[in-house]
Amino acid sequence: MAGVSTESSETSQGLPDWREEYKLMKCLNKRQMELLDRGPDSLSASWILMAMHNDWKRMKGIKDPEPPDCQSSLKEWEESIKKYEN
């Protein structure tokens, strides 16, 4: 990555790099270590890396925010357009 230092185990926000932290938390095989060091080289490798990141978040107690509720009904939509009808 251009402009990103890989020597430090901290990101630009001052947060610890999850990859370095994950290496210390788990006993990993050679392929997992390679993915953490070099990044994914295929779609399936990116899935494995994503699973490791989700495992790290679970161990750290980090939860993703709930997505917003964007549900609506036809009845609500019809009521919302009544103000535009003449």
KEMAR-544534 format. One record per residue (C-alpha): x, y, z; residue in one letter. Coordinates in Angstrom, 3 decimals. Layout:
// KEMAR-544534
<site><c1>X</c1><c2>Y</c2><c3>Z</c3><aa>a</aa></site>
...
END
This chain:
// KEMAR-544534
<site><c1>0.000</c1><c2>0.000</c2><c3>0.000</c3><aa>m</aa></site>
<site><c1>1.322</c1><c2>3.394</c2><c3>-0.918</c3><aa>a</aa></site>
<site><c1>1.930</c1><c2>5.733</c2><c3>1.983</c3><aa>g</aa></site>
<site><c1>1.226</c1><c2>3.163</c2><c3>4.710</c3><aa>v</aa></site>
<site><c1>4.047</c1><c2>2.124</c2><c3>6.986</c3><aa>s</aa></site>
<site><c1>4.174</c1><c2>-1.605</c2><c3>7.658</c3><aa>t</aa></site>
<site><c1>6.960</c1><c2>-1.381</c2><c3>10.242</c3><aa>e</aa></site>
<site><c1>4.714</c1><c2>-0.254</c2><c3>13.087</c3><aa>s</aa></site>
<site><c1>2.022</c1><c2>-2.443</c2><c3>14.562</c3><aa>s</aa></site>
<site><c1>-0.260</c1><c2>0.575</c2><c3>14.906</c3><aa>e</aa></site>
<site><c1>-2.523</c1><c2>2.152</c2><c3>12.317</c3><aa>t</aa></site>
<site><c1>-2.644</c1><c2>5.850</c2><c3>11.502</c3><aa>s</aa></site>
<site><c1>-5.461</c1><c2>6.264</c2><c3>14.057</c3><aa>q</aa></site>
<site><c1>-3.192</c1><c2>4.946</c2><c3>16.817</c3><aa>g</aa></site>
<site><c1>-5.122</c1><c2>1.681</c2><c3>17.086</c3><aa>l</aa></site>
<site><c1>-3.231</c1><c2>-1.623</c2><c3>17.263</c3><aa>p</aa></site>
<site><c1>-2.971</c1><c2>-3.478</c2><c3>13.965</c3><aa>d</aa></site>
<site><c1>-5.404</c1><c2>-6.382</c2><c3>14.221</c3><aa>w</aa></site>
<site><c1>-3.190</c1><c2>-8.644</c2><c3>12.137</c3><aa>r</aa></site>
<site><c1>-0.198</c1><c2>-8.358</c2><c3>14.467</c3><aa>e</aa></site>
<site><c1>-2.423</c1><c2>-8.706</c2><c3>17.512</c3><aa>e</aa></site>
<site><c1>-4.162</c1><c2>-11.770</c2><c3>16.061</c3><aa>y</aa></site>
<site><c1>-0.823</c1><c2>-13.495</c2><c3>15.472</c3><aa>k</aa></site>
<site><c1>-0.127</c1><c2>-13.258</c2><c3>19.196</c3><aa>l</aa></site>
<site><c1>-3.600</c1><c2>-14.464</c2><c3>20.204</c3><aa>m</aa></site>
<site><c1>-3.840</c1><c2>-17.688</c2><c3>18.205</c3><aa>k</aa></site>
<site><c1>-1.695</c1><c2>-20.588</c2><c3>17.065</c3><aa>c</aa></site>
<site><c1>-1.808</c1><c2>-20.196</c2><c3>13.282</c3><aa>l</aa></site>
<site><c1>-0.721</c1><c2>-22.403</c2><c3>10.410</c3><aa>n</aa></site>
<site><c1>1.727</c1><c2>-21.347</c2><c3>7.702</c3><aa>k</aa></site>
<site><c1>-0.989</c1><c2>-20.246</c2><c3>5.241</c3><aa>r</aa></site>
<site><c1>-2.754</c1><c2>-18.098</c2><c3>7.840</c3><aa>q</aa></site>
<site><c1>0.526</c1><c2>-16.405</c2><c3>8.780</c3><aa>m</aa></site>
<site><c1>1.218</c1><c2>-15.758</c2><c3>5.087</c3><aa>e</aa></site>
<site><c1>-2.219</c1><c2>-14.189</c2><c3>4.606</c3><aa>l</aa></site>
<site><c1>-1.738</c1><c2>-11.934</c2><c3>7.627</c3><aa>l</aa></site>
<site><c1>1.711</c1><c2>-10.837</c2><c3>6.394</c3><aa>d</aa></site>
<site><c1>1.103</c1><c2>-10.480</c2><c3>2.654</c3><aa>r</aa></site>
<site><c1>-2.666</c1><c2>-10.176</c2><c3>2.290</c3><aa>g</aa></site>
<site><c1>-5.012</c1><c2>-12.250</c2><c3>0.156</c3><aa>p</aa></site>
<site><c1>-4.033</c1><c2>-13.442</c2><c3>-3.313</c3><aa>d</aa></site>
<site><c1>-7.435</c1><c2>-14.820</c2><c3>-4.319</c3><aa>s</aa></site>
<site><c1>-11.105</c1><c2>-14.511</c2><c3>-3.492</c3><aa>l</aa></site>
<site><c1>-11.064</c1><c2>-17.577</c2><c3>-1.241</c3><aa>s</aa></site>
<site><c1>-7.993</c1><c2>-16.210</c2><c3>0.560</c3><aa>a</aa></site>
<site><c1>-9.875</c1><c2>-12.971</c2><c3>1.227</c3><aa>s</aa></site>
<site><c1>-12.696</c1><c2>-15.030</c2><c3>2.780</c3><aa>w</aa></site>
<site><c1>-10.202</c1><c2>-16.728</c2><c3>5.097</c3><aa>i</aa></site>
<site><c1>-8.711</c1><c2>-13.359</c2><c3>6.039</c3><aa>l</aa></site>
<site><c1>-12.189</c1><c2>-11.953</c2><c3>6.676</c3><aa>m</aa></site>
<site><c1>-12.986</c1><c2>-14.961</c2><c3>8.913</c3><aa>a</aa></site>
<site><c1>-9.789</c1><c2>-14.316</c2><c3>10.879</c3><aa>m</aa></site>
<site><c1>-10.703</c1><c2>-10.632</c2><c3>11.235</c3><aa>h</aa></site>
<site><c1>-14.190</c1><c2>-11.577</c2><c3>12.462</c3><aa>n</aa></site>
<site><c1>-12.630</c1><c2>-14.037</c2><c3>14.924</c3><aa>d</aa></site>
<site><c1>-10.328</c1><c2>-11.268</c2><c3>16.207</c3><aa>w</aa></site>
<site><c1>-13.299</c1><c2>-8.898</c2><c3>16.616</c3><aa>k</aa></site>
<site><c1>-15.235</c1><c2>-11.605</c2><c3>18.487</c3><aa>r</aa></site>
<site><c1>-12.306</c1><c2>-12.225</c2><c3>20.858</c3><aa>m</aa></site>
<site><c1>-11.924</c1><c2>-8.476</c2><c3>21.462</c3><aa>k</aa></site>
<site><c1>-15.670</c1><c2>-8.038</c2><c3>22.046</c3><aa>g</aa></site>
<site><c1>-16.065</c1><c2>-5.660</c2><c3>19.111</c3><aa>i</aa></site>
<site><c1>-19.576</c1><c2>-5.719</c2><c3>17.646</c3><aa>k</aa></site>
<site><c1>-20.620</c1><c2>-4.225</c2><c3>14.330</c3><aa>d</aa></site>
<site><c1>-23.457</c1><c2>-1.701</c2><c3>14.588</c3><aa>p</aa></site>
<site><c1>-26.904</c1><c2>-2.892</c2><c3>13.604</c3><aa>e</aa></site>
<site><c1>-27.902</c1><c2>-1.799</c2><c3>10.092</c3><aa>p</aa></site>
<site><c1>-30.639</c1><c2>0.839</c2><c3>9.928</c3><aa>p</aa></site>
<site><c1>-34.209</c1><c2>-0.367</c2><c3>9.522</c3><aa>d</aa></site>
<site><c1>-35.147</c1><c2>0.667</c2><c3>5.996</c3><aa>c</aa></site>
<site><c1>-38.349</c1><c2>-1.344</c2><c3>5.837</c3><aa>q</aa></site>
<site><c1>-41.516</c1><c2>0.377</c2><c3>4.709</c3><aa>s</aa></site>
<site><c1>-44.923</c1><c2>-0.698</c2><c3>3.517</c3><aa>s</aa></site>
<site><c1>-46.965</c1><c2>0.253</c2><c3>0.507</c3><aa>l</aa></site>
<site><c1>-49.490</c1><c2>1.860</c2><c3>2.852</c3><aa>k</aa></site>
<site><c1>-46.801</c1><c2>4.137</c2><c3>4.353</c3><aa>e</aa></site>
<site><c1>-45.588</c1><c2>5.057</c2><c3>0.864</c3><aa>w</aa></site>
<site><c1>-49.092</c1><c2>5.895</c2><c3>-0.343</c3><aa>e</aa></site>
<site><c1>-49.652</c1><c2>8.107</c2><c3>2.690</c3><aa>e</aa></site>
<site><c1>-46.361</c1><c2>9.908</c2><c3>2.097</c3><aa>s</aa></site>
<site><c1>-47.229</c1><c2>10.804</c2><c3>-1.519</c3><aa>i</aa></site>
<site><c1>-50.704</c1><c2>12.161</c2><c3>-0.716</c3><aa>k</aa></site>
<site><c1>-49.203</c1><c2>15.553</c2><c3>0.030</c3><aa>k</aa></site>
<site><c1>-47.978</c1><c2>15.778</c2><c3>-3.589</c3><aa>y</aa></site>
<site><c1>-51.357</c1><c2>14.958</c2><c3>-5.128</c3><aa>e</aa></site>
<site><c1>-53.551</c1><c2>17.899</c2><c3>-6.169</c3><aa>n</aa></site>
END
